[in-house]
Amino acid sequence: MKKVVVIGSGPGGSSSAALLASRGYDVTLLEQNKFIGGKCSSYEENGFKIDTGIHMFARGPSGPHGIVAKELGVDQPWLIRDPSETMWMNKNGFWYLHQKLASPGAIKDMAVATITRRQTINVLNTLRRSLKSFGLMGLAKELDGLRRMNPGIIQKYDDMTVRDFLLQFTDDDRVLAAMNCLAMLLLVVPYEQASAGEFMDSFIGIFTCGTLGVPRGGAIGIPRSFLRAFTRDGGKLVLGVAAKKILSKDGRVTGVLGSDDVEYPADVVISNAGLKQTVKMAGPKNLPSEYVEYVDGLKLSYSWMASKLFLAKRVVDLKAPSFFPIPEVDPDSIFKYCDVPDGLPKDPFLFGPMPTEWDDTLAPPNHQLIMVGVPTSCEVDQEERSQKMLDIAERKFFSFFPEVEKNLIAKSRITNKDTNRITRKGTGECIGLAQCVGQVGSNKPSPKMPLEGLWAVGCDAGARGVGTEQGTASGMLVASLVS
Ligand SMILES: Cc1cc2nc3c(=O)[nH]c(=O)nc-3n(C[C@H](O)[C@H](O)[C@H](O)COP(=O)(O)OP(=O)(O)OC[C@H]3O[C@@H](n4cnc5c(N)ncnc54)[C@H](O)[C@@H]3O)c2cc1C
């Protein structure tokens, strides 16, 4: 039987390990932390169960997490709310995102917003611009292709930025600002860098499935359910042991040297540590120099940091369980502060999911848990700046909901430093490689690395999608390629 060593228990590592164990492989999983899940994890504080990240899961049970859980035969309950998002659109007030864009509730909310806020002129302008770009038949074909998620159309847009894609249809600042924010939310890359193909795949995928949600009990439920199946099927889970070195001989892997100085023999090594770290562990000399150079040049995603606010009682009651205020800033400038040394946002875009609005078991009875996230670059050496950004983010959130500040029992913050404490990569990116033009679709790094028996899994390799779903989709792909 082939021996497999998987390095890392993020969504990519835990799904590939569990699928291979269920298919009869002899699998050992080494995880450097004493806990599972990587960036898709949760912890407990003050009686609250909190995600280390600020998680929402784009396609919930219909996406890769649900598909893997089904194949493994493990139960993972999901919680779904409709509408799922409350967006604050400044002069245009609240907008609600429904699970299905064309559901009766979504159409009613859109009609009310359009009529009461006199959006007709912009609709006409958008139509005029779209017709100029495509012509009548071309526009109908384009919209139909996008609606059907036609792979040809998605691929066509892989090498165009989200910004350029949108400008074919509209120059309405409110639409551009909202879409720049959504690109930062879904792909964690600003819209002038993010790939339109990748964005459309993620964005349309959400509304096609209509099951955006959270796993009951927090994000850790996803890797935990995979690893339940893994140990059930004979997989060996080793916590607190880092892979120090990927061993190879005559151009093929032979095993992994752990931080416990034990050699774990393997015919196949699957690394969830990220491409850059995996090259280091395998030894750049054991890989073609042009490949090492290529990996070195790959760009990482931006990041999110968050304040987790523990409240004495439930004080925010919105129609949808998360709150996104779109900044009142020129659309192209929203995230410029991220790349400026010491840059701080004047009016930040916030990601404000309220986990207890889905799952009241995450807090003591009648308490509320709120997360306030703000995007940033992926550097880890800017802690003072990070804390200032979170101060600004909290102030903005409190300006909408003053009762939150008054009922705050405690708070805990996650910055890039904490994300790096989990991954130990020396960087704090949220996703892995940036889903930007040149790094997605046919240009996405292959999971097969140029050393026989070595595979990369997770957000750096082979798949598309939003955050954790990309990791698990990569796990499915690698498990099928290996087996
Ligand atoms: C603040 C924040 C908010 C986020 N919000 C969302 C969201 O709303 N929705 C969403 O879908 N995604 C979100 N994400 C992104 C999501 O968490 C990641 O995309 C996903 O976890 C990446 O999965 P992965 O399989 O690539 O690996 P990771 O989760 O990065 O896991 C890698 C694992 O490998 C282990 N490892 C690394 N090196 C070694 C080694 N040498 N030896 C042993 N083990 C090793 C690490 O300890 C870790 O457990 C968020 C992330 C952050 C940080």
The ligand as an SDF file (V2000), in Angstrom:
LIG
                    3D

 53 58  0  0  0  0  0  0  0  0999 V2000
   -8.6560   36.7670    9.0690 C   0  0  0  0  0  0  0  0  0  0  0  0
   -9.0570   35.7380    8.0510 C   0  0  0  0  0  0  0  0  0  0  0  0
  -10.3690   35.7150    7.5670 C   0  0  0  0  0  0  0  0  0  0  0  0
  -10.7620   34.7600    6.6270 C   0  0  0  0  0  0  0  0  0  0  0  0
  -12.0760   34.7220    6.1970 N   0  0  0  0  0  0  0  0  0  0  0  0
  -12.4880   33.7320    5.3710 C   0  0  0  0  0  0  0  0  0  0  0  0
  -13.8740   33.5760    5.0120 C   0  0  0  0  0  0  0  0  0  0  0  0
  -14.7340   34.3400    5.4320 O   0  0  0  0  0  0  0  0  0  0  0  0
  -14.2210   32.5510    4.2030 N   0  0  0  0  0  0  0  0  0  0  0  0
  -13.3130   31.6640    3.7280 C   0  0  0  0  0  0  0  0  0  0  0  0
  -13.7000   30.7250    3.0120 O   0  0  0  0  0  0  0  0  0  0  0  0
  -11.9900   31.8010    4.0080 N   0  0  0  0  0  0  0  0  0  0  0  0
  -11.5670   32.8010    4.8170 C   0  0  0  0  0  0  0  0  0  0  0  0
  -10.2320   32.9250    5.1560 N   0  0  0  0  0  0  0  0  0  0  0  0
   -9.2350   32.1700    4.3900 C   0  0  0  0  0  0  0  0  0  0  0  0
   -9.0870   30.7320    4.8090 C   0  0  0  0  0  0  0  0  0  0  0  0
   -8.9610   30.6000    6.1880 O   0  0  0  0  0  0  0  0  0  0  0  0
   -7.8680   30.1710    4.0580 C   0  0  0  0  0  0  0  0  0  0  0  0
   -8.0070   30.4440    2.6850 O   0  0  0  0  0  0  0  0  0  0  0  0
   -7.7620   28.6550    4.2200 C   0  0  0  0  0  0  0  0  0  0  0  0
   -7.7330   28.2830    5.5750 O   0  0  0  0  0  0  0  0  0  0  0  0
   -6.4990   28.1690    3.5350 C   0  0  0  0  0  0  0  0  0  0  0  0
   -6.5290   26.7850    3.4950 O   0  0  0  0  0  0  0  0  0  0  0  0
   -5.2550   25.9380    3.1550 P   0  0  0  0  0  0  0  0  0  0  0  0
   -5.6830   24.5160    3.0810 O   0  0  0  0  0  0  0  0  0  0  0  0
   -4.5550   26.4980    1.9860 O   0  0  0  0  0  0  0  0  0  0  0  0
   -4.2740   26.0430    4.4030 O   0  0  0  0  0  0  0  0  0  0  0  0
   -4.1200   26.7920    5.8440 P   0  0  0  0  0  0  0  0  0  0  0  0
   -5.4540   27.0500    6.4220 O   0  0  0  0  0  0  0  0  0  0  0  0
   -3.1880   27.8990    5.6050 O   0  0  0  0  0  0  0  0  0  0  0  0
   -3.4310   25.6280    6.6330 O   0  0  0  0  0  0  0  0  0  0  0  0
   -2.1100   25.2150    6.4240 C   0  0  0  0  0  0  0  0  0  0  0  0
   -1.7320   24.2400    7.5270 C   0  0  0  0  0  0  0  0  0  0  0  0
   -0.4200   23.7150    7.3020 O   0  0  0  0  0  0  0  0  0  0  0  0
    0.2760   23.6860    8.5350 C   0  0  0  0  0  0  0  0  0  0  0  0
    1.7160   23.7100    8.2530 N   0  0  0  0  0  0  0  0  0  0  0  0
    2.4030   24.6570    7.5670 C   0  0  0  0  0  0  0  0  0  0  0  0
    3.7210   24.3340    7.5230 N   0  0  0  0  0  0  0  0  0  0  0  0
    3.8490   23.1600    8.1880 C   0  0  0  0  0  0  0  0  0  0  0  0
    4.9530   22.3180    8.4650 C   0  0  0  0  0  0  0  0  0  0  0  0
    6.1820   22.6080    8.0580 N   0  0  0  0  0  0  0  0  0  0  0  0
    4.7180   21.1910    9.1620 N   0  0  0  0  0  0  0  0  0  0  0  0
    3.4820   20.8550    9.5960 C   0  0  0  0  0  0  0  0  0  0  0  0
    2.4010   21.6350    9.3670 N   0  0  0  0  0  0  0  0  0  0  0  0
    2.5870   22.7580    8.6590 C   0  0  0  0  0  0  0  0  0  0  0  0
   -0.2190   24.9390    9.2510 C   0  0  0  0  0  0  0  0  0  0  0  0
    0.0340   24.8640   10.6450 O   0  0  0  0  0  0  0  0  0  0  0  0
   -1.7030   24.8950    8.9060 C   0  0  0  0  0  0  0  0  0  0  0  0
   -2.4100   24.0830    9.8070 O   0  0  0  0  0  0  0  0  0  0  0  0
   -9.8140   33.8300    6.1350 C   0  0  0  0  0  0  0  0  0  0  0  0
   -8.5010   33.8480    6.6340 C   0  0  0  0  0  0  0  0  0  0  0  0
   -8.1170   34.7780    7.5820 C   0  0  0  0  0  0  0  0  0  0  0  0
   -6.7060   34.7620    8.1000 C   0  0  0  0  0  0  0  0  0  0  0  0
  1  2  1  0
  2  3  1  0
  2 52  2  0
  3  4  2  0
  4  5  1  0
  4 50  1  0
  5  6  2  0
  6  7  1  0
  6 13  1  0
  7  8  2  0
  7  9  1  0
  9 10  1  0
 10 11  2  0
 10 12  1  0
 12 13  2  0
 13 14  1  0
 14 15  1  0
 14 50  1  0
 15 16  1  0
 16 17  1  0
 16 18  1  0
 18 19  1  0
 18 20  1  0
 20 21  1  0
 20 22  1  0
 22 23  1  0
 23 24  1  0
 24 25  2  0
 24 26  1  0
 24 27  1  0
 27 28  1  0
 28 29  2  0
 28 30  1  0
 28 31  1  0
 31 32  1  0
 32 33  1  0
 33 34  1  0
 33 48  1  0
 34 35  1  0
 35 36  1  0
 35 46  1  0
 36 37  1  0
 36 45  1  0
 37 38  2  0
 38 39  1  0
 39 40  1  0
 39 45  2  0
 40 41  1  0
 40 42  2  0
 42 43  1  0
 43 44  2  0
 44 45  1  0
 46 47  1  0
 46 48  1  0
 48 49  1  0
 50 51  2  0
 51 52  1  0
 52 53  1  0
M  END
$$$$
